[in-house]
């Protein structure tokens, strides 16, 4: 009985390195696939965030310029180049904001 038991134990220890190697290879493959997916998702999210931030900056400049032009029209202080000055003022004011 002891010889049979020792034979079974020997087979398990003989096959064990191959099972361990296969498990390590499978784990490495799974981690690699997850890392590649995570990298692609991170790139996509980064470009979306930058696009949204750029759109917000453009909306800010556009709204500021519109407000300045309306104010100039209402006060009859409208000069042909006043919108350029208004846009420059809005850009300078918004550049002092920490999140822009």
C-alpha positions in Angstrom: 0.0 0.0 0.0 2.9 2.4 0.8 4.4 1.8 -2.6 1.2 2.7 -4.4 0.8 5.8 -2.3 4.4 6.8 -3.0 3.9 6.2 -6.7 0.8 8.5 -6.8 2.7 11.2 -4.8 5.6 10.9 -7.3 3.3 11.4 -10.2 1.7 14.5 -8.7 5.1 16.0 -8.0 6.3 15.0 -11.6 3.3 16.8 -13.2 3.3 19.7 -10.8 6.0 21.8 -12.5 4.2 21.5 -15.8 0.9 22.5 -14.3 2.7 25.4 -12.5 4.3 26.5 -15.7 1.0 26.4 -17.6 -0.7 28.4 -14.8 2.1 31.0 -14.8 1.8 31.3 -18.6 -1.9 31.6 -18.5 -1.7 34.2 -15.7 0.9 36.2 -17.7 -1.4 36.1 -20.8 -4.4 37.3 -18.8 -2.5 40.1 -17.2 -1.1 41.2 -20.6 -4.5 41.3 -22.1 -5.9 43.3 -19.2 -3.0 45.7 -19.4 -3.5 46.3 -23.1 -7.2 46.9 -22.7 -6.5 49.3 -19.8 -3.9 51.2 -21.9 -6.4 51.6 -24.8 -9.2 52.7 -22.5 -6.9 55.2 -20.8 -5.8 56.7 -24.1 -9.5 57.0 -25.2 -10.5 58.7 -21.9 -7.5 61.0 -22.0 -8.4 62.2 -25.5 -12.0 62.7 -24.5 -11.1 64.7 -21.5 -8.7 66.9 -23.5 -11.4 67.4 -26.1 -14.0 68.4 -23.5 -11.5 70.8 -21.8 -10.7 72.4 -25.2 -14.4 72.8 -26.0 -14.9 74.4 -22.6 -12.1 76.9 -23.2 -13.5 77.8 -26.6 -17.0 78.3 -25.1 -15.5 80.5 -22.4 -13.7 82.7 -25.0 -16.7 82.8 -27.2 -19.1 83.8 -24.5 -16.7 86.5 -23.1 -16.3 88.0 -26.6 -20.0 88.0 -27.2 -20.6 89.7 -23.9 -18.0 92.3 -24.6 -19.3 93.0 -28.1 -22.9 93.3 -26.8 -21.7 95.7 -24.1 -19.9 97.8 -26.7 -22.9 97.9 -28.9 -25.2 98.9 -26.0 -22.9 101.7 -24.9 -22.3 102.9 -28.6 -18.6 102.4 -28.1 -18.4 99.9 -31.0 -15.2 100.1 -33.0 -14.3 97.7 -35.8 -11.4 96.2 -33.8 -13.2 96.1 -30.5 -13.9 92.4 -30.8 -10.2 91.6 -31.1 -9.5 93.6 -27.9 -12.5 91.9 -26.2 -11.2 88.4 -27.2 -7.7 89.3 -26.0 -9.1 90.6 -22.7 -11.1 87.4 -22.2 -8.1 85.2 -22.9 -5.9 87.2 -20.5 -8.6 87.0 -17.8 -9.2 83.3 -18.3 -5.4 82.5 -18.3 -5.3 83.7 -14.7 -7.8 81.0 -13.7 -6.0 78.0 -12.3 -8.0 75.3 -14.0 -7.6 76.7 -17.5 
